[in-house]
């Protein structure tokens, strides 16, 4: 059996045994370029990825799935249990878009959801990006937002959980009638408590001595000697 190798345009007899590739490959075919860019993780990168995966909470996953189904309806189905199943379920961005839309009244849905789930990669990533924009507009902070690649390539599904948790916490906190499910599933966000003072109250406050500056109450000069008098020493 003969094989034309990528290194030189000459015939190489490899017998009837299994084919072997010469390394390093100097061709520019799609297969070789793809393998060069996407290889297994080794050393530090593998260790970092392992730590990220350990942050994923399977118990939290169950709660989030229950809320999403309750919020969006049974048509969204349910994922296979585990990190991979959760990723595949949310990957195309449609369910996430339906989730954030369900928190808005009719007629003001922020994300357009296609009738048929997108099959092209860039359309799926675009759908996820629309969800992220809508979630941020709803009030989710940037520190709680995942990156598109975290979900699409499954690099950090714990970050995806964090974003959905933040969205649920905001929905419970707003209490505007659009949240569905058990309010105890999420903790309420701390709310700002503004206090307003009148001009007269502000003026009075200028004359108050703060306790951190000390106090002059109870102060007296009892027992103090007159200034300039020498100290009396009795033998």
C-alpha positions as a printed NumPy array, in Angstrom:
array([[  0.   ,   0.   ,   0.   ],
       [  1.375,   3.45 ,  -0.877],
       [  0.581,   6.875,   0.575],
       [  1.36 ,  10.372,  -0.642],
       [  2.569,  12.279,   2.441],
       [  2.045,  15.972,   3.071],
       [  5.773,  16.611,   3.639],
       [  7.122,  15.63 ,   0.216],
       [  5.416,  14.682,  -3.031],
       [  6.963,  11.23 ,  -3.091],
       [  5.512,   7.791,  -2.58 ],
       [  6.15 ,   6.118,   0.741],
       [  5.576,   2.421,   1.248],
       [  3.979,   1.812,   4.635],
       [  3.093,  -1.803,   3.995],
       [ -0.265,  -3.201,   5.031],
       [ -0.114,  -1.903,   8.585],
       [ -2.046,   1.083,   9.949],
       [ -1.32 ,   4.455,   8.372],
       [  0.879,   6.891,  10.254],
       [  1.273,  10.65 ,   9.797],
       [  4.655,  12.319,   9.742],
       [  5.129,  14.993,  12.373],
       [  5.375,  17.915,  12.326],
       [  2.91 ,  18.412,   9.472],
       [  3.79 ,  21.274,   7.167],
       [  0.567,  21.341,   5.187],
       [ -2.122,  23.99 ,   5.617],
       [ -5.212,  21.811,   5.378],
       [ -8.266,  22.588,   7.47 ],
       [ -7.784,  19.445,   9.592],
       [ -4.238,  20.336,  10.621],
       [ -4.99 ,  23.994,  11.288],
       [ -8.017,  23.066,  13.368],
       [ -6.056,  20.55 ,  15.416],
       [ -3.314,  23.131,  15.957],
       [ -5.799,  25.64 ,  17.383],
       [ -7.891,  23.234,  19.423],
       [ -5.873,  20.745,  21.352],
       [ -6.374,  19.138,  24.746],
       [ -5.578,  21.201,  27.806],
       [ -2.368,  20.357,  29.612],
       [ -0.609,  21.592,  32.726],
       [ -1.82 ,  24.901,  34.088],
       [ -4.698,  25.379,  31.605],
       [ -6.085,  21.928,  32.46 ],
       [ -5.786,  22.692,  36.168],
       [ -7.582,  26.03 ,  35.811],
       [-10.376,  24.453,  33.756],
       [-10.747,  21.717,  36.365],
       [-11.181,  24.291,  39.138],
       [-13.802,  26.156,  37.09 ],
       [-15.744,  22.954,  36.524],
       [-15.714,  22.192,  40.252],
       [-17.513,  25.491,  40.911],
       [-20.552,  24.213,  39.029],
       [-23.362,  23.444,  41.476],
       [-25.617,  20.547,  40.477],
       [-28.065,  21.25 ,  43.315],
       [-28.369,  24.839,  42.118],
       [-28.922,  23.51 ,  38.605],
       [-32.08 ,  21.712,  39.759],
       [-33.468,  24.901,  41.29 ],
       [-32.675,  26.974,  38.201],
       [-34.277,  24.407,  35.901],
       [-37.436,  24.421,  38.032],
       [-37.62 ,  28.207,  37.894],
       [-36.994,  28.42 ,  34.144],
       [-39.71 ,  25.841,  33.444],
       [-42.089,  27.601,  35.818],
       [-41.298,  31.005,  34.296],
       [-41.336,  30.012,  30.619],
       [-43.799,  27.117,  30.597],
       [-43.422,  23.381,  29.981],
       [-42.74 ,  23.881,  26.252],
       [-39.071,  24.562,  26.991],
       [-38.657,  20.964,  28.168],
       [-36.023,  19.816,  30.626],
       [-32.306,  19.157,  30.2  ],
       [-30.349,  16.02 ,  30.946],
       [-28.895,  16.261,  34.436],
       [-25.388,  17.597,  34.761],
       [-23.246,  20.413,  33.455],
       [-23.215,  19.232,  29.839],
       [-26.982,  18.748,  29.708],
       [-27.56 ,  22.212,  31.162],
       [-25.209,  23.732,  28.587],
       [-26.857,  22.019,  25.614],
       [-30.295,  23.098,  26.875],
       [-29.367,  26.788,  26.98 ],
       [-26.717,  26.902,  24.269],
       [-28.718,  28.392,  21.38 ],
       [-29.992,  31.264,  23.538],
       [-33.698,  30.701,  22.85 ],
       [-34.683,  29.52 ,  26.343],
       [-32.647,  32.293,  27.973],
       [-34.366,  34.84 ,  25.711],
       [-37.785,  33.474,  26.664],
       [-36.762,  33.685,  30.323],
       [-35.861,  37.373,  30.268],
       [-38.902,  38.167,  28.101],
       [-41.174,  36.557,  30.703],
       [-40.087,  39.2  ,  33.216],
       [-41.542,  41.997,  31.078],
       [-45.191,  42.858,  30.356],
       [-46.776,  42.035,  27.005],
       [-45.85 ,  44.463,  24.286],
       [-42.443,  45.335,  25.718],
       [-40.456,  42.128,  25.319],
       [-36.781,  43.096,  24.868],
       [-35.61 ,  40.084,  22.822],
       [-37.007,  38.778,  19.545],
       [-37.313,  35.007,  19.716],
       [-37.341,  33.146,  16.367],
       [-40.101,  30.64 ,  15.685],
       [-37.537,  27.996,  14.808],
       [-34.41 ,  27.67 ,  16.989],
       [-31.339,  28.917,  15.113],
       [-29.081,  26.201,  13.766],
       [-26.195,  28.335,  12.527],
       [-23.455,  29.012,  15.056],
       [-23.292,  32.786,  14.62 ],
       [-27.09 ,  33.032,  14.931],
       [-27.012,  31.088,  18.199],
       [-24.233,  33.281,  19.597],
       [-26.153,  36.377,  18.489],
       [-29.225,  35.122,  20.364],
       [-27.156,  34.63 ,  23.532],
       [-25.718,  38.141,  23.14 ],
       [-29.257,  39.577,  22.93 ],
       [-30.14 ,  37.837,  26.191],
       [-27.059,  39.273,  27.899],
       [-27.949,  42.783,  26.736],
       [-31.534,  42.385,  27.986],
       [-30.345,  40.96 ,  31.325],
       [-28.019,  43.922,  31.83 ],
       [-30.844,  46.345,  31.002],
       [-32.999,  44.526,  33.556],
       [-30.415,  45.27 ,  36.23 ],
       [-27.913,  42.403,  36.303],
       [-24.481,  43.855,  37.062],
       [-21.51 ,  43.265,  34.789],
       [-19.756,  41.28 ,  37.519],
       [-22.635,  38.775,  37.466],
       [-22.703,  38.416,  33.675],
       [-21.213,  35.468,  31.848],
       [-19.447,  35.754,  28.512],
       [-20.976,  34.189,  25.402],
       [-18.067,  31.749,  25.128],
       [-18.673,  30.591,  28.731],
       [-21.982,  29.093,  27.624],
       [-21.38 ,  28.327,  23.969],
       [-18.157,  26.397,  24.519],
       [-18.976,  25.335,  28.076],
       [-15.878,  27.061,  29.461],
       [-17.554,  28.34 ,  32.643],
       [-21.068,  27.056,  33.289],
       [-20.787,  28.242,  36.894],
       [-20.785,  31.797,  35.501],
       [-23.959,  30.989,  33.567],
       [-25.564,  29.809,  36.798],
       [-24.49 ,  33.042,  38.489],
       [-26.163,  35.167,  35.804],
       [-29.454,  33.275,  35.991],
       [-29.333,  33.487,  39.799],
       [-28.84 ,  37.256,  39.637],
       [-31.765,  37.547,  37.229],
       [-34.003,  35.564,  39.568],
       [-32.935,  37.616,  42.592],
       [-33.797,  40.836,  40.763],
       [-37.191,  39.47 ,  39.717],
       [-38.012,  38.565,  43.334],
       [-36.784,  41.942,  44.573],
       [-38.807,  43.96 ,  42.056],
       [-41.975,  42.047,  42.967],
       [-43.817,  43.522,  39.986],
       [-46.039,  40.521,  39.373],
       [-43.996,  38.922,  36.6  ],
       [-42.031,  36.482,  38.756],
       [-43.367,  32.924,  38.857],
       [-42.235,  30.303,  41.307],
       [-41.217,  30.096,  44.942],
       [-39.815,  33.454,  46.149],
       [-37.576,  31.533,  48.544],
       [-35.602,  30.179,  45.59 ],
       [-33.687,  33.448,  45.411],
       [-32.402,  36.039,  47.854],
       [-33.629,  39.582,  47.502],
       [-31.114,  42.159,  46.383],
       [-30.164,  44.888,  48.848],
       [-32.157,  47.986,  47.971],
       [-31.042,  51.578,  48.255],
       [-32.781,  53.523,  51.017],
       [-32.704,  57.229,  50.328],
       [-33.438,  59.767,  53.07 ],
       [-34.336,  63.366,  52.355],
       [-33.666,  66.284,  54.731],
       [-35.07 ,  69.822,  54.77 ],
       [-32.807,  72.856,  54.53 ],
       [-33.355,  73.665,  58.216],
       [-32.319,  70.114,  59.226],
       [-29.182,  70.397,  57.139],
       [-28.31 ,  73.747,  58.77 ],
       [-28.813,  72.322,  62.269],
       [-26.544,  69.444,  61.436],
       [-23.659,  71.806,  60.788],
       [-23.544,  72.768,  64.49 ],
       [-23.546,  69.224,  65.844],
       [-20.213,  67.874,  67.076],
       [-19.74 ,  64.316,  65.921],
       [-18.986,  61.764,  68.65 ],
       [-15.834,  60.744,  66.823],
       [-14.496,  64.221,  67.624],
       [-15.053,  63.758,  71.365],
       [-17.394,  65.62 ,  73.697],
       [-17.141,  68.708,  75.918],
       [-19.974,  67.701,  78.254],
       [-19.007,  67.43 ,  81.946],
       [-15.687,  69.191,  81.412],
       [-14.513,  71.607,  84.165],
       [-11.325,  73.158,  85.579],
       [-11.875,  71.863,  89.101],
       [ -8.61 ,  70.777,  90.726],
       [ -6.44 ,  72.576,  88.214],
       [ -3.77 ,  74.986,  89.484],
       [ -3.514,  78.488,  88.173],
       [ -1.33 ,  78.974,  85.178],
       [  2.196,  80.071,  86.037],
       [  2.144,  78.953,  89.682],
       [  4.967,  76.647,  90.711],
       [  4.254,  73.128,  91.807],
       [  3.926,  72.883,  95.623],
       [  6.143,  70.233,  97.196],
       [  5.525,  69.435, 100.873],
       [  8.35 ,  67.644, 102.672]])
